[in-house]
Amino acid sequence: MYGNAKAVAAIAGMAGRVPVTREYRDKVARLKDLVDRRLWNPDASFYETRSIAAASPACAKPSATPRGFSTFRTTAPAKRSPGSS
């Protein structure tokens, strides 16, 4: 999300869309702040991960999946032989 918001802000800036640029720069700052505050572990000097269920129990329910988002592939793609495309 951070990278996407940063890219939208940059593109909007190049297009002269000042309100959109400002909106997405604010989103970039907020996302960076949230990641730093919630995921940074100073003892380990490392960003940690959190499960969706731990962050918000409602998000763990299948019915809470936002519309328009696809789920991740649950099976690995078939192996290709070397040299195949």
N, CA, C and O of each residue as an XYZ file, in Angstrom:
340
protein
N       0.813     -1.183      0.000
C       0.000      0.000      0.000
C       0.866      1.260      0.000
O       0.558      2.247     -0.669
N       1.943      1.201      0.758
C       2.831      2.356      0.842
C       3.404      2.700     -0.536
O       3.371      3.854     -0.962
N       3.921      1.697     -1.213
C       4.509      1.923     -2.533
C       3.489      2.424     -3.537
O       3.781      3.302     -4.350
N       2.288      1.859     -3.476
C       1.232      2.299     -4.397
C       0.855      3.759     -4.136
O       0.724      4.545     -5.074
N       0.682      4.114     -2.875
C       0.320      5.494     -2.536
C       1.426      6.456     -2.940
O       1.158      7.560     -3.414
N       2.669      6.032     -2.751
C       3.800      6.880     -3.129
C       3.831      7.088     -4.646
O       4.104      8.190     -5.121
N       3.551      6.023     -5.399
C       3.531      6.123     -6.860
C       2.387      7.016     -7.336
O       2.577      7.832     -8.238
N       1.211      6.871     -6.744
C       0.073      7.708     -7.133
C       0.386      9.172     -6.852
O       0.074     10.041     -7.666
N       1.002      9.451     -5.700
C       1.368     10.836     -5.372
C       2.350     11.399     -6.398
O       2.224     12.548     -6.821
N       3.321     10.589     -6.792
C       4.312     11.052     -7.773
C       3.671     11.304     -9.135
O       3.947     12.319     -9.776
N       2.824     10.392     -9.572
C       2.160     10.538    -10.872
C       1.222     11.736    -10.855
O       1.179     12.512    -11.810
N       0.471     11.886     -9.766
C      -0.432     13.033     -9.654
C       0.361     14.337     -9.666
O      -0.081     15.331    -10.243
N       1.523     14.332     -9.033
C       2.379     15.525     -9.042
C       2.834     15.871    -10.439
O       2.829     17.039    -10.830
N       3.233     14.850    -11.202
C       3.676     15.092    -12.580
C       2.533     15.609    -13.447
O       2.757     16.357    -14.399
N       1.307     15.209    -13.113
C       0.143     15.625    -13.889
C      -0.432     16.953    -13.403
O      -1.400     17.463    -13.967
N       0.176     17.508    -12.349
C      -0.302     18.788    -11.835
C      -1.577     18.695    -11.024
O      -2.264     19.699    -10.837
N      -1.905     17.516    -10.541
C      -3.126     17.308     -9.744
C      -2.803     17.519     -8.267
O      -2.636     16.557     -7.519
N      -2.716     18.764     -7.860
C      -2.274     19.132     -6.515
C      -3.119     18.498     -5.410
O      -2.542     17.957     -4.467
N      -4.456     18.532     -5.472
C      -5.239     17.918     -4.387
C      -4.978     16.409     -4.258
O      -4.897     15.886     -3.146
N      -4.849     15.716     -5.392
C      -4.589     14.278     -5.362
C      -3.190     14.022     -4.821
O      -2.986     13.100     -4.031
N      -2.240     14.824     -5.239
C      -0.866     14.699     -4.744
C      -0.846     14.847     -3.232
O      -0.239     14.034     -2.534
N      -1.494     15.864     -2.731
C      -1.540     16.119     -1.287
C      -2.211     14.961     -0.551
O      -1.724     14.507      0.484
N      -3.336     14.486     -1.097
C      -4.070     13.380     -0.465
C      -3.188     12.137     -0.336
O      -3.143     11.505      0.719
N      -2.498     11.799     -1.409
C      -1.700     10.578     -1.382
C      -0.386     10.753     -0.624
O       0.129      9.782     -0.070
N       0.162     11.948     -0.585
C       1.338     12.178      0.267
C       0.950     12.029      1.739
O       1.728     11.518      2.544
N      -0.266     12.481      2.086
C      -0.756     12.296      3.450
C      -0.922     10.810      3.767
O      -0.589     10.366      4.866
N      -1.439     10.043      2.803
C      -1.594      8.603      3.001
C      -0.235      7.935      3.183
O      -0.084      7.055      4.031
N       0.749      8.347      2.396
C       2.105      7.796      2.518
C       2.638      8.045      3.930
O       3.179      7.139      4.564
N       2.483      9.266      4.412
C       2.986      9.611      5.748
C       2.270      8.803      6.825
O       2.892      8.326      7.775
N       0.963      8.656      6.666
C       0.192      7.898      7.671
C       0.583      6.424      7.659
O       0.769      5.827      8.719
N       0.709      5.835      6.483
C       1.108      4.429      6.404
C       2.497      4.210      7.007
O       2.716      3.246      7.740
N       3.426      5.102      6.696
C       4.780      4.982      7.247
C       4.735      5.071      8.766
O       5.390      4.291      9.458
N       3.970      6.012      9.277
C       3.845      6.169     10.727
C       3.242      4.921     11.373
O       3.735      4.453     12.399
N       2.182      4.384     10.776
C       1.542      3.195     11.333
C       2.475      1.994     11.332
O       2.543      1.253     12.313
N       3.190      1.803     10.237
C       4.131      0.677     10.163
C       5.234      0.851     11.204
O       5.585     -0.097     11.906
N       5.770      2.042     11.301
C       6.836      2.282     12.281
C       6.350      2.080     13.714
O       7.039      1.459     14.524
N       5.179      2.596     14.024
C       4.671      2.495     15.400
C       4.218      1.096     15.769
O       4.419      0.658     16.902
N       3.607      0.387     14.823
C       2.995     -0.904     15.164
C       3.851     -2.124     14.852
O       3.668     -3.177     15.464
N       4.773     -2.001     13.918
C       5.525     -3.192     13.510
C       7.006     -3.159     13.884
O       7.646     -4.210     13.916
N       7.563     -1.990     14.167
C       8.977     -1.922     14.490
C       9.229     -2.476     15.898
O       8.569     -2.087     16.862
N      10.190     -3.381     15.992
C      10.602     -3.938     17.274
C      12.003     -3.398     17.558
O      12.975     -3.865     16.966
N      12.116     -2.412     18.465
C      13.428     -1.813     18.722
C      14.423     -2.789     19.344
O      15.629     -2.662     19.135
N      13.923     -3.762     20.108
C      14.831     -4.734     20.719
C      15.514     -5.600     19.663
O      16.684     -5.954     19.807
N      14.778     -5.939     18.600
C      15.323     -6.784     17.538
C      15.862     -5.954     16.368
O      16.493     -6.493     15.459
N      15.612     -4.643     16.395
C      15.966     -3.762     15.265
C      15.445     -4.334     13.951
O      16.173     -4.472     12.968
N      14.152     -4.662     13.977
C      13.547     -5.368     12.854
C      12.047     -5.082     12.822
O      11.412     -4.917     13.864
N      11.493     -5.025     11.612
C      10.038     -4.912     11.479
C       9.431     -6.301     11.608
O       9.868     -7.238     10.941
N       8.437     -6.433     12.456
C       7.763     -7.708     12.648
C       6.462     -7.738     11.851
O       5.988     -6.708     11.372
N       5.908     -8.907     11.721
C       4.615     -9.052     11.061
C       3.557     -9.357     12.104
O       3.861     -9.838     13.196
N       2.327     -9.074     11.757
C       1.201     -9.400     12.622
C       0.173    -10.111     11.774
O       0.003     -9.791     10.597
N      -0.510    -11.066     12.358
C      -1.554    -11.755     11.604
C      -2.783    -10.862     11.519
O      -3.011    -10.012     12.379
N      -3.557    -11.063     10.487
C      -4.801    -10.295     10.329
C      -5.722    -10.583     11.497
O      -6.375     -9.673     12.009
N      -5.786    -11.842     11.930
C      -6.662    -12.214     13.035
C      -6.269    -11.483     14.317
O      -7.139    -11.082     15.090
N      -4.974    -11.307     14.547
C      -4.523    -10.610     15.747
C      -4.842     -9.122     15.671
O      -5.142     -8.495     16.687
N      -4.779     -8.567     14.484
C      -5.035     -7.138     14.313
C      -6.520     -6.811     14.427
O      -6.896     -5.796     15.011
N      -7.349     -7.666     13.872
C      -8.792     -7.423     13.874
C      -9.519     -8.742     13.666
O      -9.535     -9.257     12.548
N     -10.119     -9.304     14.709
C     -10.797    -10.591     14.571
C     -11.844    -10.621     13.458
O     -12.059    -11.670     12.852
N     -12.489     -9.508     13.179
C     -13.505     -9.483     12.122
C     -12.900     -9.753     10.756
O     -13.565    -10.305      9.879
N     -11.632     -9.364     10.567
C     -10.981     -9.555      9.279
C     -10.663    -11.017      9.004
O     -10.453    -11.400      7.854
N     -10.627    -11.831     10.047
C     -10.287    -13.241      9.866
C     -11.456    -14.036      9.306
O     -11.266    -15.148      8.814
N     -12.651    -13.487      9.373
C     -13.834    -14.185      8.870
C     -13.896    -14.066      7.354
O     -13.700    -12.977      6.813
N     -14.170    -15.182      6.651
C     -14.254    -15.103      5.189
C     -15.272    -14.078      4.698
O     -15.076    -13.467      3.647
N     -16.353    -13.885      5.446
C     -17.379    -12.947      5.009
C     -16.903    -11.500      5.072
O     -17.528    -10.613      4.491
N     -15.797    -11.261      5.776
C     -15.285     -9.896      5.901
C     -14.303     -9.539      4.783
O     -13.762     -8.433      4.761
N     -14.072    -10.473      3.858
C     -13.160    -10.195      2.759
C     -13.740     -9.086      1.892
O     -14.873     -9.202      1.425
N     -12.987     -8.016      1.669
C     -13.505     -6.914      0.863
C     -13.839     -7.371     -0.552
O     -13.124     -8.183     -1.139
N     -14.907     -6.852     -1.079
C     -15.265     -7.178     -2.461
C     -14.254     -6.558     -3.398
O     -13.723     -5.479     -3.135
N     -13.993     -7.245     -4.490
C     -13.081     -6.720     -5.484
C     -11.642     -7.160     -5.281
O     -10.777     -6.833     -6.093
N     -11.373     -7.894     -4.214
C     -10.025     -8.386     -3.974
C     -10.010     -9.880     -4.231
O     -10.900    -10.600     -3.778
N      -9.023    -10.344     -4.944
C      -8.925    -11.775     -5.199
C      -8.143    -12.432     -4.078
O      -7.322    -11.795     -3.418
N      -8.406    -13.701     -3.871
C      -7.669    -14.444     -2.859
C      -6.373    -14.942     -3.457
O      -6.228    -14.997     -4.678
N      -5.435    -15.304     -2.610
C      -4.167    -15.824     -3.080
C      -4.346    -17.237     -3.611
O      -5.249    -17.961     -3.193
N      -3.477    -17.619     -4.537
C      -3.490    -18.968     -5.086
C      -3.140    -19.938     -3.969
O      -2.197    -19.698     -3.215
N      -3.885    -21.028     -3.853
C      -3.629    -21.980     -2.783
C      -2.822    -23.178     -3.247
O      -2.372    -23.970     -2.419
N      -2.627    -23.331     -4.540
C      -1.811    -24.431     -5.041
C      -0.681    -23.859     -5.877
O      -0.828    -22.832     -6.539
N       0.432    -24.539     -5.830
C       1.587    -24.080     -6.593
C       1.367    -24.352     -8.072
O       0.729    -25.345     -8.422
N       1.870    -23.510     -8.934
C       1.745    -23.782    -10.372
C       2.559    -25.014    -10.749
O       3.503    -25.388    -10.053
N       2.183    -25.630    -11.846
C       2.883    -26.813    -12.307
C       4.336    -26.459    -12.615
O       4.630    -25.381    -13.131
N       5.229    -27.374    -12.295
C       6.655    -27.142    -12.568
C       6.896    -27.196    -14.067
O       6.325    -28.020    -14.781
N       7.750    -26.302    -14.520
C       8.119    -26.291    -15.938
C       9.491    -26.929    -16.091
O      10.346    -26.863    -15.207
N       9.657    -27.535    -17.227
C      10.979    -28.116    -17.500
C      11.899    -26.985    -17.939
O      11.431    -25.986    -18.485
N      13.211    -27.130    -17.705
C      14.151    -26.088    -18.112
C      14.031    -25.773    -19.605
O      13.900    -26.681    -20.425
N      14.075    -24.525    -19.942
C      14.007    -24.093    -21.326
C      12.593    -23.885    -21.848
O      12.419    -23.380    -22.957
N      11.568    -24.266    -21.066
C      10.188    -24.033    -21.536
C       9.766    -22.631    -21.128
O      10.290    -22.064    -20.170
N       8.815    -22.083    -21.868
C       8.379    -20.726    -21.532
C       6.914    -20.690    -21.206
O       6.376    -19.626    -20.900
